[in-house]
Amino acid sequence: MPKTRFPFPARLLLALLLLPLLAALPSCVSVAAYQKAYLNDEDMKLSSKIVETPETNFQSYREGAGGANGGKVGGGCGCN
């Protein structure tokens, strides 16, 4: 029997490489329109949460010239 470079047989190595791929395949599915309501979680929304409102308010005053939080953009001098 000739010596091989790998201690594992080729089929076992191939199986170990393909197993994670086969495990990930079921996660690639299309979601129907009526099922999207269940995926639409309140925590996934991009709008600011009630807890973050004071911090967002503070950041908007600090970033007066840029409008960092989606607010009005002004010159930073208060003459919006």
Z-matrix of the N, CA and C atoms (Angstrom, degrees):
N
C 1 1.449
C 2 1.535 1 108.01
N 3 1.345 2 117.27 1 127.32
C 4 1.467 3 119.33 2 -179.53
C 5 1.525 4 111.27 3 -73.30
N 6 1.307 5 114.40 4 150.10
C 7 1.465 6 119.56 5 178.29
C 8 1.520 7 110.03 6 -76.03
N 9 1.317 8 115.19 7 142.17
C 10 1.464 9 120.48 8 175.95
C 11 1.519 10 109.03 9 -110.20
N 12 1.310 11 115.20 10 161.94
C 13 1.463 12 119.58 11 179.13
C 14 1.520 13 111.83 12 -77.13
N 15 1.318 14 116.86 13 -30.21
C 16 1.458 15 121.49 14 -175.69
C 17 1.524 16 110.21 15 -101.53
N 18 1.324 17 117.53 16 138.73
C 19 1.461 18 118.84 17 178.49
C 20 1.536 19 112.27 18 -72.72
N 21 1.349 20 117.74 19 -21.02
C 22 1.460 21 121.19 20 -179.82
C 23 1.526 22 109.93 21 -92.09
N 24 1.306 23 116.76 22 148.55
C 25 1.469 24 118.72 23 171.65
C 26 1.530 25 110.06 24 -65.75
N 27 1.309 26 116.79 25 154.37
C 28 1.464 27 121.67 26 -175.74
C 29 1.521 28 111.54 27 -62.31
N 30 1.313 29 117.70 28 -36.77
C 31 1.472 30 120.06 29 -179.53
C 32 1.523 31 111.51 30 -66.76
N 33 1.314 32 116.78 31 -38.65
C 34 1.461 33 120.19 32 178.78
C 35 1.524 34 110.32 33 -67.05
N 36 1.300 35 116.88 34 -40.59
C 37 1.460 36 121.06 35 178.11
C 38 1.523 37 110.83 36 -64.02
N 39 1.320 38 116.52 37 -42.60
C 40 1.459 39 120.87 38 177.41
C 41 1.526 40 111.02 39 -63.30
N 42 1.313 41 116.85 40 -40.55
C 43 1.465 42 120.60 41 179.05
C 44 1.524 43 110.99 42 -65.11
N 45 1.314 44 117.46 43 -39.14
C 46 1.466 45 120.78 44 179.35
C 47 1.521 46 111.90 45 -68.70
N 48 1.324 47 117.34 46 -28.90
C 49 1.458 48 120.31 47 177.84
C 50 1.523 49 112.08 48 -79.71
N 51 1.320 50 117.62 49 -34.16
C 52 1.459 51 121.12 50 -177.42
C 53 1.524 52 113.51 51 -84.64
N 54 1.311 53 117.79 52 -20.30
C 55 1.462 54 120.89 53 -177.43
C 56 1.529 55 113.10 54 -60.23
N 57 1.340 56 121.28 55 -46.36
C 58 1.475 57 119.36 56 177.09
C 59 1.526 58 112.89 57 -64.01
N 60 1.317 59 116.61 58 -34.09
C 61 1.461 60 119.83 59 177.83
C 62 1.527 61 110.78 60 -65.28
N 63 1.311 62 116.76 61 -44.22
C 64 1.463 63 120.52 62 178.84
C 65 1.528 64 111.68 63 -67.14
N 66 1.317 65 117.48 64 -31.12
C 67 1.464 66 120.48 65 178.20
C 68 1.524 67 111.30 66 -72.19
N 69 1.330 68 117.61 67 -28.31
C 70 1.464 69 121.11 68 -178.18
C 71 1.519 70 112.86 69 -86.11
N 72 1.307 71 118.85 70 -16.55
C 73 1.461 72 121.31 71 -177.29
C 74 1.529 73 114.29 72 -60.82
N 75 1.321 74 121.34 73 -39.81
C 76 1.469 75 118.85 74 -179.89
C 77 1.523 76 113.97 75 -64.61
N 78 1.315 77 118.68 76 -16.91
C 79 1.462 78 119.93 77 179.97
C 80 1.521 79 112.29 78 -79.14
N 81 1.311 80 118.51 79 -9.79
C 82 1.463 81 122.63 80 179.14
C 83 1.524 82 109.29 81 -94.96
N 84 1.312 83 117.02 82 82.06
C 85 1.463 84 120.85 83 -179.13
C 86 1.523 85 109.11 84 -128.78
N 87 1.314 86 115.05 85 157.51
C 88 1.460 87 120.92 86 173.90
C 89 1.521 88 108.56 87 -88.61
N 90 1.313 89 116.05 88 143.40
C 91 1.453 90 121.09 89 -179.36
C 92 1.521 91 108.17 90 -105.21
N 93 1.317 92 115.51 91 129.08
C 94 1.462 93 120.19 92 178.47
C 95 1.525 94 110.01 93 -71.24
N 96 1.328 95 116.13 94 158.71
C 97 1.468 96 120.89 95 -176.20
C 98 1.523 97 111.83 96 -61.88
N 99 1.316 98 117.58 97 -37.81
C 100 1.463 99 119.67 98 -178.48
C 101 1.527 100 112.25 99 -75.14
N 102 1.326 101 118.35 100 -15.23
C 103 1.458 102 121.33 101 178.03
C 104 1.532 103 112.33 102 -89.46
N 105 1.312 104 117.34 103 -14.01
C 106 1.461 105 120.36 104 -177.00
C 107 1.522 106 112.50 105 -69.04
N 108 1.317 107 117.53 106 -21.43
C 109 1.463 108 120.20 107 178.04
C 110 1.521 109 111.11 108 -64.32
N 111 1.322 110 116.75 109 -31.06
C 112 1.458 111 120.00 110 179.56
C 113 1.526 112 111.62 111 -77.37
N 114 1.321 113 117.25 112 -22.80
C 115 1.463 114 120.87 113 178.57
C 116 1.519 115 112.37 114 -87.44
N 117 1.313 116 117.07 115 -15.00
C 118 1.454 117 122.77 116 -176.28
C 119 1.527 118 109.46 117 -81.69
N 120 1.301 119 116.76 118 80.22
C 121 1.455 120 122.48 119 -176.65
C 122 1.529 121 110.39 120 -83.98
N 123 1.298 122 117.11 121 147.99
C 124 1.466 123 122.41 122 -179.89
C 125 1.530 124 111.36 123 -63.93
N 126 1.316 125 117.33 124 -33.38
C 127 1.465 126 120.47 125 -178.22
C 128 1.522 127 112.86 126 -74.71
N 129 1.323 128 118.23 127 -13.86
C 130 1.458 129 121.35 128 -177.57
C 131 1.522 130 112.91 129 -91.60
N 132 1.306 131 118.54 130 -2.07
C 133 1.459 132 121.43 131 -179.26
C 134 1.523 133 110.17 132 -74.29
N 135 1.319 134 116.21 133 149.13
C 136 1.456 135 120.84 134 -177.55
C 137 1.522 136 113.32 135 -84.03
N 138 1.320 137 117.75 136 -13.59
C 139 1.461 138 119.73 137 -179.91
C 140 1.524 139 109.92 138 -68.90
N 141 1.311 140 115.89 139 156.37
C 142 1.455 141 119.20 140 -176.73
C 143 1.525 142 110.93 141 -72.00
N 144 1.304 143 114.58 142 145.19
C 145 1.459 144 121.34 143 179.91
C 146 1.529 145 109.26 144 -85.78
N 147 1.306 146 116.74 145 165.43
C 148 1.465 147 121.61 146 -178.50
C 149 1.529 148 110.45 147 -61.10
N 150 1.313 149 116.72 148 -36.97
C 151 1.463 150 120.75 149 -178.37
C 152 1.531 151 110.81 150 -67.05
N 153 1.339 152 117.24 151 -31.44
C 154 1.459 153 120.91 152 -176.06
C 155 1.525 154 113.38 153 -87.81
N 156 1.314 155 118.79 154 -2.65
C 157 1.461 156 121.19 155 -175.59
C 158 1.528 157 113.02 156 -59.83
N 159 1.346 158 120.84 157 -47.65
C 160 1.476 159 118.71 158 178.71
C 161 1.533 160 112.72 159 -61.55
N 162 1.317 161 117.55 160 -38.92
C 163 1.467 162 120.50 161 179.31
C 164 1.524 163 110.63 162 -66.91
N 165 1.320 164 117.20 163 -40.76
C 166 1.460 165 121.21 164 178.37
C 167 1.519 166 110.61 165 -64.77
N 168 1.321 167 116.76 166 -39.60
C 169 1.456 168 121.77 167 177.85
C 170 1.525 169 110.37 168 -61.60
N 171 1.316 170 116.47 169 -44.68
C 172 1.455 171 121.82 170 179.29
C 173 1.526 172 110.59 171 -63.14
N 174 1.337 173 117.35 172 -43.07
C 175 1.462 174 120.81 173 -179.35
C 176 1.521 175 111.78 174 -65.69
N 177 1.325 176 116.79 175 -33.97
C 178 1.463 177 118.55 176 -180.00
C 179 1.530 178 110.89 177 -68.94
N 180 1.336 179 118.31 178 -32.22
C 181 1.464 180 120.45 179 175.85
C 182 1.519 181 111.17 180 -72.34
N 183 1.319 182 116.66 181 -37.29
C 184 1.461 183 120.32 182 179.63
C 185 1.522 184 111.15 183 -68.54
N 186 1.322 185 116.89 184 -34.59
C 187 1.461 186 122.52 185 -176.09
C 188 1.518 187 108.39 186 -105.04
N 189 1.313 188 117.21 187 53.74
C 190 1.456 189 121.78 188 -173.96
C 191 1.507 190 114.91 189 -63.52
N 192 1.313 191 118.03 190 -34.42
C 193 1.460 192 119.95 191 -175.86
C 194 1.516 193 113.04 192 -82.28
N 195 1.323 194 117.60 193 -22.02
C 196 1.458 195 119.03 194 -172.88
C 197 1.501 196 115.48 195 -103.45
N 198 1.297 197 119.41 196 -19.02
C 199 1.455 198 120.13 197 -175.53
C 200 1.516 199 111.85 198 62.71
N 201 1.306 200 117.07 199 55.33
C 202 1.458 201 122.12 200 -170.56
C 203 1.515 202 113.44 201 -64.95
N 204 1.299 203 118.50 202 -27.27
C 205 1.459 204 120.42 203 -173.83
C 206 1.516 205 112.94 204 -106.13
N 207 1.286 206 118.11 205 28.34
C 208 1.454 207 120.99 206 176.67
C 209 1.509 208 114.26 207 82.57
N 210 1.305 209 117.69 208 8.31
C 211 1.458 210 120.80 209 179.33
C 212 1.510 211 111.70 210 -84.00
N 213 1.325 212 115.81 211 -166.90
C 214 1.462 213 120.11 212 177.96
C 215 1.518 214 110.09 213 -67.21
N 216 1.301 215 114.74 214 147.64
C 217 1.456 216 119.86 215 176.28
C 218 1.522 217 107.34 216 -101.90
N 219 1.307 218 114.96 217 125.64
C 220 1.460 219 119.07 218 -179.68
C 221 1.507 220 110.30 219 -131.55
N 222 1.299 221 115.27 220 -172.78
C 223 1.452 222 120.09 221 -178.96
C 224 1.508 223 113.57 222 -83.79
N 225 1.309 224 118.14 223 -7.46
C 226 1.447 225 120.55 224 -178.30
C 227 1.512 226 112.71 225 87.68
N 228 1.348 227 117.39 226 -1.81
C 229 1.455 228 120.83 227 -178.01
C 230 1.527 229 111.37 228 -99.61
N 231 1.315 230 117.52 229 -1.98
C 232 1.459 231 120.87 230 -179.46
C 233 1.512 232 113.42 231 90.86
N 234 1.306 233 119.30 232 6.09
C 235 1.461 234 122.14 233 -179.14
C 236 1.531 235 110.59 234 -105.28
N 237 1.307 236 115.51 235 56.44
C 238 1.465 237 120.04 236 -177.81
C 239 1.490 238 108.00 237 -72.30
